[in-house]
Amino acid sequence: MESRNPFFKNKTFAEAESVDAEVIQNQGNVIDYGQTMTVSGTINKSFIMLLLLVASASVTWWMTYAGYNPMVFTIGGAIVAFILVLISVFKPQYSSYLAPGYALFEGLFIGGISAIFEAMYPGIVIQAVSCTFVTFLVCFGLYKYEIVKVTEKFRSVVVAATLAIATYYLITWLLSMFTSFQPVHYGNSWISIGISAFVIVIAALNLFLDFDQIEKGVQERYPKYMEWYGAMGLMITLVWLYIEFLRLLSKLSSRD
């Protein structure tokens, strides 16, 4: 297994494999499937994380429409969620605690951002949610029926594009903070809209990497806690996809 998905690091899964091998050895080479990663277990944990995220998002959403300033919770939630992701990359064995925590704090961020966009463009949130889940279902169907296969070249291209986007966002963000530079993806020009559409395509392609890594984790009989890790990786991609849909739809709406 040599996935190049930034979240599903080779080192992380190599460590998981060694832990699983130790469990199997201690049991006299008799595998206890109740203690290893399963697809159904990962799906269940993904739903749990989604429920936690939605419940948490309702807090900052309510604060916005109740007249309170949600920015402290919104920004704070994003920072804490990012820290939890970093910890989970190096300590995946704690994913059963880190993943639910990530969902809760990321929900605070999503709720605040969604409320702001909804106030500016009424109806945009339900559109972004619908687009995100339709994209997820389409990608899942394409993967399940092997219409799209995750090859090594596919992984390399998607991860390279993902890292390029992340680098571009980071550099332009720093430049815009300390200079008068205005990134090309700002505003509602057709170039900006095209960039947003391209980023959405790359985010959607990352879903295939998530599906593939979860499936291979099950085949390799990784430890049970890797279900949380897999669900967390999938949730990160869905959040990214949702945010990009919000950005694209807001640009389109502002041109009307």
Residue frames as qw, qx, qy, qz and C-alpha x, y, z in Angstrom:
[[0.000, 0.887, 0.461, 0.000, 0.00, 0.00, 0.00],
 [0.434, -0.149, 0.044, 0.888, 1.66, 3.18, -1.16],
 [0.096, 0.862, 0.486, 0.108, -1.07, 5.81, -1.13],
 [0.385, 0.138, -0.041, 0.911, 0.03, 9.36, -1.77],
 [0.275, -0.805, -0.401, -0.339, -3.05, 10.94, -0.23],
 [0.135, 0.585, -0.395, 0.696, -1.63, 13.70, 2.04],
 [0.614, -0.486, 0.277, -0.556, -3.79, 12.57, 4.99],
 [0.988, -0.097, 0.101, -0.069, -3.29, 8.84, 4.49],
 [0.058, 0.799, -0.597, -0.037, 0.48, 8.86, 4.98],
 [0.773, 0.235, -0.589, 0.001, 2.47, 5.75, 4.19],
 [0.192, 0.311, -0.731, 0.576, 4.16, 5.95, 7.58],
 [0.535, -0.164, 0.353, -0.750, 0.83, 6.08, 9.36],
 [0.905, 0.092, -0.116, -0.399, -0.52, 3.01, 7.64],
 [0.613, 0.348, -0.675, 0.218, 2.77, 1.16, 8.01],
 [0.100, -0.281, 0.683, -0.667, 2.53, 1.70, 11.77],
 [0.742, -0.030, 0.181, -0.645, -1.08, 0.50, 11.72],
 [0.842, 0.248, -0.449, -0.170, -0.02, -2.62, 9.86],
 [0.369, 0.332, -0.760, 0.419, 2.66, -3.42, 12.43],
 [0.401, -0.185, 0.529, -0.725, 0.18, -3.03, 15.25],
 [0.856, 0.104, -0.062, -0.503, -2.25, -5.35, 13.47],
 [0.696, 0.326, -0.637, 0.066, 0.51, -7.91, 12.92],
 [0.041, 0.303, -0.747, 0.591, 1.27, -7.83, 16.63],
 [0.651, -0.062, 0.315, -0.688, -2.39, -8.40, 17.50],
 [0.874, 0.226, -0.312, -0.297, -2.57, -11.35, 15.11],
 [0.492, 0.370, -0.734, 0.288, 0.62, -12.83, 16.50],
 [0.217, -0.253, 0.657, -0.677, -0.59, -12.55, 20.07],
 [0.769, 0.063, 0.232, -0.592, -3.73, -14.42, 19.11],
 [0.582, -0.149, 0.788, 0.134, -1.77, -17.35, 17.68],
 [0.021, -0.114, 0.678, 0.726, -2.32, -16.29, 14.06],
 [0.042, 0.573, 0.816, 0.067, -6.10, -16.37, 14.54],
 [0.048, 0.215, 0.118, 0.968, -7.53, -13.10, 13.30],
 [0.029, 0.565, 0.692, -0.449, -10.29, -11.51, 15.36],
 [0.190, 0.468, 0.481, 0.717, -12.28, -9.63, 12.74],
 [0.287, -0.857, -0.427, -0.034, -14.11, -7.78, 15.50],
 [0.477, -0.719, 0.046, 0.503, -10.84, -6.02, 16.28],
 [0.425, -0.055, 0.471, 0.771, -9.91, -5.05, 12.73],
 [0.206, 0.369, -0.088, -0.902, -11.07, -2.36, 10.35],
 [0.361, 0.412, 0.828, 0.124, -14.28, -2.97, 8.38],
 [0.052, 0.308, 0.422, 0.851, -16.11, -1.02, 5.69],
 [0.380, -0.686, -0.554, -0.280, -19.38, -1.00, 7.66],
 [0.551, -0.585, -0.314, 0.506, -17.55, 0.21, 10.76],
 [0.320, -0.097, 0.157, 0.929, -15.94, 3.06, 8.82],
 [0.126, -0.478, -0.526, -0.692, -19.28, 4.03, 7.29],
 [0.482, -0.702, -0.524, 0.033, -20.96, 4.06, 10.71],
 [0.500, -0.488, -0.151, 0.699, -18.23, 6.24, 12.15],
 [0.187, 0.165, 0.344, 0.905, -18.49, 8.58, 9.17],
 [0.290, -0.648, -0.540, -0.453, -22.20, 9.05, 9.91],
 [0.551, -0.654, -0.377, 0.356, -21.43, 9.69, 13.57],
 [0.412, -0.230, 0.065, 0.879, -18.89, 12.34, 12.61],
 [0.004, 0.391, 0.476, 0.788, -21.37, 13.92, 10.20],
 [0.418, -0.725, -0.527, -0.150, -24.03, 14.12, 12.93],
 [0.547, -0.550, -0.207, 0.596, -21.54, 15.66, 15.35],
 [0.308, 0.015, 0.251, 0.918, -20.47, 18.20, 12.73],
 [0.155, -0.556, -0.523, -0.627, -24.05, 19.22, 11.92],
 [0.511, -0.720, -0.456, 0.114, -24.96, 19.50, 15.62],
 [0.509, -0.425, -0.058, 0.747, -21.91, 21.64, 16.28],
 [0.203, 0.221, 0.390, 0.871, -22.52, 23.77, 13.19],
 [0.230, -0.722, -0.571, -0.316, -26.00, 24.60, 14.44],
 [0.479, -0.632, -0.305, 0.527, -24.41, 26.39, 17.41],
 [0.265, -0.313, 0.182, 0.894, -22.55, 29.06, 15.40],
 [0.012, -0.396, -0.650, -0.649, -25.39, 29.17, 12.87],
 [0.320, -0.756, -0.571, 0.000, -27.84, 30.02, 15.66],
 [0.425, -0.547, -0.135, 0.708, -25.44, 32.57, 17.16],
 [0.214, 0.038, 0.399, 0.891, -25.26, 34.41, 13.84],
 [0.201, -0.494, -0.584, -0.611, -29.01, 34.69, 13.42],
 [0.470, -0.697, -0.509, 0.187, -29.55, 35.46, 17.09],
 [0.037, 0.970, -0.015, 0.240, -27.43, 38.56, 16.75],
 [0.659, -0.653, 0.293, 0.230, -24.26, 37.27, 18.41],
 [0.336, 0.770, -0.517, -0.166, -20.80, 37.43, 16.86],
 [0.985, -0.096, 0.137, -0.039, -19.73, 33.84, 16.08],
 [0.544, 0.734, -0.385, 0.126, -16.26, 34.68, 14.77],
 [0.267, -0.622, 0.688, -0.263, -14.41, 33.64, 17.94],
 [0.782, -0.040, 0.591, -0.194, -16.01, 30.18, 17.81],
 [0.798, 0.595, 0.035, -0.093, -15.70, 30.01, 14.01],
 [0.371, 0.760, -0.507, 0.168, -12.00, 30.84, 13.88],
 [0.397, -0.510, 0.700, -0.304, -11.24, 28.97, 17.09],
 [0.885, 0.105, 0.395, -0.223, -13.01, 25.87, 15.79],
 [0.747, 0.638, -0.184, 0.023, -10.98, 25.93, 12.57],
 [0.108, 0.728, -0.627, 0.255, -7.68, 26.24, 14.45],
 [0.580, -0.328, 0.676, -0.314, -8.45, 23.46, 16.93],
 [0.908, 0.305, 0.219, -0.186, -9.75, 21.17, 14.16],
 [0.591, 0.707, -0.378, 0.091, -6.54, 21.70, 12.20],
 [0.154, -0.613, 0.712, -0.305, -4.44, 20.87, 15.26],
 [0.779, -0.088, 0.541, -0.305, -6.41, 17.67, 15.85],
 [0.855, 0.510, -0.050, -0.081, -5.81, 16.63, 12.24],
 [0.317, 0.725, -0.576, 0.206, -2.06, 17.14, 12.65],
 [0.440, -0.435, 0.706, -0.344, -2.02, 15.10, 15.84],
 [0.886, 0.140, 0.349, -0.271, -3.98, 12.27, 14.22],
 [0.687, 0.642, -0.339, -0.031, -1.48, 12.07, 11.35],
 [0.235, 0.558, -0.726, 0.326, 1.32, 11.28, 13.81],
 [0.209, -0.107, 0.846, -0.479, -0.80, 9.49, 16.43],
 [0.518, -0.080, -0.547, -0.653, -3.51, 7.57, 14.53],
 [0.387, -0.191, -0.880, 0.198, -4.02, 5.24, 17.50],
 [0.006, 0.346, 0.523, -0.779, -5.84, 8.12, 19.20],
 [0.138, -0.135, -0.526, -0.828, -8.21, 8.61, 16.26],
 [0.304, -0.524, -0.792, -0.077, -11.19, 7.32, 18.25],
 [0.257, -0.698, -0.383, 0.548, -10.89, 10.50, 20.34],
 [0.187, -0.351, 0.249, 0.883, -9.42, 12.91, 17.80],
 [0.028, 0.270, 0.731, 0.627, -11.94, 12.21, 15.00],
 [0.178, -0.749, -0.638, -0.022, -15.09, 13.09, 17.01],
 [0.308, -0.672, -0.128, 0.661, -13.26, 16.13, 18.38],
 [0.202, -0.098, 0.482, 0.847, -12.39, 17.20, 14.87],
 [0.041, -0.522, -0.739, -0.425, -16.03, 16.90, 13.80],
 [0.263, -0.787, -0.485, 0.276, -17.20, 19.04, 16.72],
 [0.273, -0.624, 0.070, 0.729, -14.69, 21.85, 16.22],
 [0.167, 0.030, 0.621, 0.765, -14.88, 21.79, 12.45],
 [0.034, -0.658, -0.735, -0.158, -18.65, 22.05, 12.83],
 [0.196, -0.776, -0.247, 0.546, -18.23, 25.36, 14.66],
 [0.184, -0.372, 0.421, 0.806, -16.24, 26.66, 11.70],
 [0.072, 0.265, 0.803, 0.529, -18.66, 25.30, 9.09],
 [0.071, -0.733, -0.663, 0.134, -21.70, 26.69, 10.90],
 [0.158, -0.726, -0.063, 0.667, -20.24, 30.19, 11.15],
 [0.130, -0.249, 0.578, 0.766, -19.03, 30.30, 7.55],
 [0.054, 0.406, 0.849, 0.333, -22.30, 28.87, 6.25],
 [0.058, -0.784, -0.527, 0.323, -24.36, 31.46, 8.13],
 [0.132, -0.606, 0.177, 0.764, -22.26, 34.29, 6.70],
 [0.065, -0.039, 0.738, 0.671, -22.65, 33.03, 3.13],
 [0.002, 0.552, 0.830, 0.084, -26.38, 32.40, 3.65],
 [0.058, -0.762, -0.318, 0.561, -26.89, 35.97, 4.87],
 [0.039, -0.500, 0.394, 0.770, -25.18, 37.28, 1.74],
 [0.378, 0.158, -0.682, -0.606, -26.75, 34.83, -0.73],
 [0.659, -0.056, 0.487, -0.571, -30.00, 33.30, 0.59],
 [0.929, 0.246, 0.085, -0.264, -30.38, 29.66, -0.37],
 [0.425, 0.684, -0.593, 0.000, -26.71, 29.09, -1.09],
 [0.335, -0.429, 0.793, -0.273, -26.13, 26.67, 1.79],
 [0.798, 0.161, 0.512, -0.274, -28.71, 24.11, 0.70],
 [0.708, 0.670, -0.183, -0.127, -27.33, 24.35, -2.83],
 [0.153, 0.679, -0.704, 0.140, -23.77, 23.73, -1.63],
 [0.547, -0.227, 0.745, -0.306, -24.87, 20.83, 0.58],
 [0.845, 0.380, 0.269, -0.262, -26.81, 19.28, -2.30],
 [0.565, 0.726, -0.390, -0.035, -23.87, 19.65, -4.69],
 [0.131, -0.588, 0.771, -0.205, -21.49, 18.12, -2.14],
 [0.639, -0.064, 0.715, -0.274, -23.59, 15.02, -1.52],
 [0.810, 0.541, 0.077, -0.212, -24.46, 14.52, -5.19],
 [0.366, 0.735, -0.569, 0.035, -20.74, 14.68, -5.98],
 [0.353, -0.412, 0.800, -0.256, -20.04, 12.20, -3.19],
 [0.790, 0.180, 0.511, -0.288, -22.67, 9.74, -4.46],
 [0.711, 0.670, -0.162, -0.141, -21.49, 10.02, -8.06],
 [0.174, 0.683, -0.699, 0.121, -17.86, 9.44, -7.07],
 [0.531, -0.244, 0.754, -0.301, -18.83, 6.53, -4.82],
 [0.843, 0.368, 0.293, -0.260, -20.82, 4.93, -7.62],
 [0.572, 0.729, -0.373, -0.044, -17.98, 5.37, -10.10],
 [0.049, -0.574, 0.790, -0.208, -15.57, 3.79, -7.64],
 [0.675, -0.085, 0.639, -0.358, -17.84, 0.96, -6.54],
 [0.849, 0.429, 0.277, -0.134, -18.58, -0.18, -10.08],
 [0.654, -0.286, 0.435, 0.549, -14.92, 0.26, -11.05],
 [0.485, 0.821, 0.248, 0.170, -15.69, 2.83, -13.73],
 [0.132, 0.872, -0.368, 0.295, -12.86, 4.85, -12.21],
 [0.919, -0.190, -0.233, 0.255, -9.91, 2.85, -10.91],
 [0.276, -0.925, 0.261, 0.017, -7.31, 4.26, -8.54],
 [0.883, 0.270, -0.130, 0.361, -3.94, 3.52, -10.09],
 [0.618, -0.408, -0.069, 0.669, -0.54, 4.71, -8.97],
 [0.270, 0.236, 0.292, 0.887, -0.49, 7.32, -11.72],
 [0.274, -0.724, -0.467, -0.428, -3.98, 8.48, -10.70],
 [0.606, -0.682, -0.274, 0.305, -2.80, 8.94, -7.11],
 [0.550, -0.168, 0.083, 0.814, 0.31, 10.82, -8.16],
 [0.102, 0.439, 0.377, 0.809, -1.59, 13.27, -10.37],
 [0.401, -0.760, -0.428, -0.281, -4.34, 13.97, -7.81],
 [0.641, -0.617, -0.191, 0.414, -1.96, 14.45, -4.89],
 [0.469, 0.014, 0.167, 0.867, 0.38, 16.63, -6.95],
 [0.059, -0.577, -0.392, -0.714, -2.56, 18.84, -7.94],
 [0.544, -0.744, -0.387, -0.035, -3.80, 18.94, -4.34],
 [0.629, -0.434, -0.078, 0.640, -0.42, 20.01, -3.02],
 [0.307, 0.247, 0.280, 0.876, -0.13, 22.62, -5.77],
 [0.256, -0.721, -0.416, -0.491, -3.51, 24.09, -4.81],
 [0.633, -0.686, -0.272, 0.232, -2.58, 24.14, -1.11],
 [0.571, -0.186, 0.065, 0.797, 0.73, 25.86, -1.90],
 [0.117, 0.458, 0.370, 0.800, -1.00, 28.40, -4.13],
 [0.414, -0.776, -0.399, -0.258, -3.61, 29.20, -1.46],
 [0.667, -0.563, -0.178, 0.454, -0.94, 29.58, 1.22],
 [0.473, -0.007, 0.164, 0.866, 1.31, 31.86, -0.84],
 [0.029, -0.547, -0.389, -0.740, -1.52, 34.09, -2.08],
 [0.515, -0.758, -0.398, -0.045, -2.97, 34.31, 1.43],
 [0.618, -0.453, -0.082, 0.638, 0.37, 35.46, 2.86],
 [0.320, 0.180, 0.287, 0.885, 0.89, 37.94, 0.03],
 [0.192, -0.670, -0.454, -0.555, -2.59, 39.41, 0.43],
 [0.581, -0.706, -0.351, 0.204, -2.04, 39.82, 4.18],
 [0.537, -0.551, 0.055, 0.637, 1.23, 41.73, 3.96],
 [0.186, -0.117, 0.422, 0.880, 0.96, 43.41, 0.56],
 [0.472, 0.400, 0.126, -0.775, -1.68, 44.93, -1.70],
 [0.116, 0.163, -0.879, -0.432, -1.56, 41.87, -3.94],
 [0.707, 0.139, 0.259, -0.643, -4.97, 40.61, -5.07],
 [0.380, -0.106, 0.900, 0.183, -4.99, 36.89, -6.00],
 [0.270, 0.073, -0.599, -0.750, -6.58, 36.01, -9.32],
 [0.280, -0.318, -0.900, -0.101, -9.03, 33.63, -7.63],
 [0.021, 0.430, 0.503, -0.749, -10.56, 36.52, -5.67],
 [0.328, 0.331, -0.144, -0.873, -13.61, 38.23, -7.10],
 [0.692, 0.324, 0.581, -0.279, -16.17, 36.86, -9.53],
 [0.315, 0.601, -0.507, -0.531, -14.33, 36.99, -12.83],
 [0.932, 0.212, -0.152, -0.253, -14.61, 34.04, -15.18],
 [0.494, 0.471, -0.672, 0.288, -10.98, 33.19, -14.46],
 [0.259, -0.333, 0.661, -0.621, -11.77, 33.07, -10.75],
 [0.835, 0.041, 0.191, -0.515, -14.83, 30.92, -11.40],
 [0.810, 0.393, -0.431, -0.064, -12.74, 28.61, -13.56],
 [0.198, 0.448, -0.752, 0.440, -10.19, 28.20, -10.79],
 [0.543, -0.186, 0.531, -0.624, -12.94, 27.35, -8.30],
 [0.905, 0.209, -0.063, -0.366, -14.37, 24.76, -10.70],
 [0.621, 0.461, -0.615, 0.154, -10.91, 23.21, -11.13],
 [0.090, -0.383, 0.729, -0.560, -10.38, 23.02, -7.37],
 [0.761, -0.039, 0.304, -0.571, -13.76, 21.31, -6.96],
 [0.867, 0.328, -0.342, -0.154, -12.76, 18.69, -9.52],
 [0.388, 0.437, -0.719, 0.376, -9.50, 17.99, -7.63],
 [0.392, -0.268, 0.595, -0.649, -11.35, 17.82, -4.30],
 [0.880, 0.101, 0.060, -0.460, -13.82, 15.35, -5.82],
 [0.743, 0.404, -0.531, 0.041, -10.96, 13.21, -7.16],
 [0.004, -0.445, 0.737, -0.509, -9.58, 13.02, -3.64],
 [0.775, -0.136, 0.283, -0.548, -12.72, 11.10, -2.70],
 [0.902, 0.274, -0.319, -0.100, -11.50, 8.22, -4.87],
 [0.373, 0.456, -0.680, 0.438, -8.25, 8.14, -2.90],
 [0.428, -0.316, 0.530, -0.660, -10.24, 8.04, 0.33],
 [0.911, 0.049, 0.030, -0.409, -12.43, 5.17, -0.87],
 [0.780, 0.391, -0.479, 0.098, -9.42, 3.24, -2.11],
 [0.156, 0.461, -0.691, 0.534, -7.43, 3.66, 1.08],
 [0.631, -0.224, 0.417, -0.614, -10.36, 2.60, 3.26],
 [0.941, 0.176, -0.126, -0.260, -10.93, -0.49, 1.13],
 [0.647, 0.431, -0.565, 0.276, -7.26, -1.44, 1.23],
 [0.178, -0.461, 0.612, -0.618, -7.15, -0.85, 4.97],
 [0.839, -0.101, 0.245, -0.476, -9.94, -3.38, 5.36],
 [0.895, 0.333, -0.296, -0.032, -8.17, -5.86, 3.09],
 [0.440, 0.467, -0.608, 0.467, -4.95, -5.51, 5.09],
 [0.670, -0.533, -0.515, 0.033, -6.93, -5.94, 8.34],
 [0.200, 0.446, -0.335, 0.806, -5.76, -2.76, 10.02],
 [0.151, -0.212, -0.753, 0.604, -6.64, -2.16, 13.69],
 [0.015, -0.708, -0.706, 0.008, -10.15, -1.08, 14.66],
 [0.153, -0.735, -0.163, 0.641, -9.12, 2.52, 15.42],
 [0.211, -0.144, 0.527, 0.810, -8.26, 3.00, 11.74],
 [0.085, 0.642, 0.728, 0.223, -12.00, 3.14, 11.06],
 [0.150, -0.884, -0.249, 0.365, -12.03, 6.50, 12.81],
 [0.318, -0.486, 0.389, 0.715, -8.93, 7.55, 10.91],
 [0.230, 0.229, 0.750, 0.577, -10.50, 6.59, 7.60],
 [0.008, -0.798, -0.602, -0.028, -13.76, 8.36, 8.48],
 [0.250, -0.787, -0.037, 0.562, -11.79, 11.45, 9.45],
 [0.296, -0.217, 0.553, 0.748, -9.96, 11.51, 6.13],
 [0.119, 0.498, 0.754, 0.411, -13.24, 11.21, 4.27],
 [0.131, -0.860, -0.444, 0.214, -14.80, 14.00, 6.35],
 [0.305, -0.576, 0.191, 0.734, -11.85, 16.32, 5.65],
 [0.201, 0.074, 0.671, 0.710, -12.36, 15.88, 1.91],
 [0.019, -0.679, -0.708, -0.195, -16.12, 16.47, 2.16],
 [0.225, -0.816, -0.238, 0.476, -15.60, 19.66, 4.18],
 [0.266, -0.369, 0.408, 0.792, -13.10, 20.92, 1.62],
 [0.126, 0.321, 0.765, 0.544, -15.52, 20.09, -1.19],
 [0.097, -0.791, -0.598, 0.083, -18.39, 21.87, 0.57],
 [0.246, -0.717, -0.014, 0.652, -16.34, 25.02, 1.18],
 [0.214, -0.167, 0.570, 0.775, -15.29, 25.13, -2.47],
 [0.046, 0.546, 0.761, 0.348, -18.90, 24.76, -3.61],
 [0.165, -0.831, -0.385, 0.366, -19.84, 27.66, -1.34],
 [0.246, -0.540, 0.261, 0.761, -17.12, 29.78, -2.93],
 [0.167, 0.105, 0.725, 0.660, -18.10, 28.86, -6.48],
 [0.029, -0.676, -0.722, -0.146, -21.82, 29.41, -5.93],
 [0.197, -0.793, -0.231, 0.528, -21.19, 32.75, -4.24],
 [0.216, -0.339, 0.429, 0.809, -19.15, 33.91, -7.24],
 [0.062, 0.333, 0.786, 0.518, -21.87, 32.85, -9.64],
 [0.128, -0.765, -0.616, 0.134, -24.57, 34.50, -7.50],
 [0.235, -0.676, -0.046, 0.697, -22.66, 37.78, -7.32],
 [0.165, -0.091, 0.573, 0.797, -22.67, 38.00, -11.13],
 [0.075, 0.591, 0.787, 0.157, -26.48, 37.93, -11.32]]
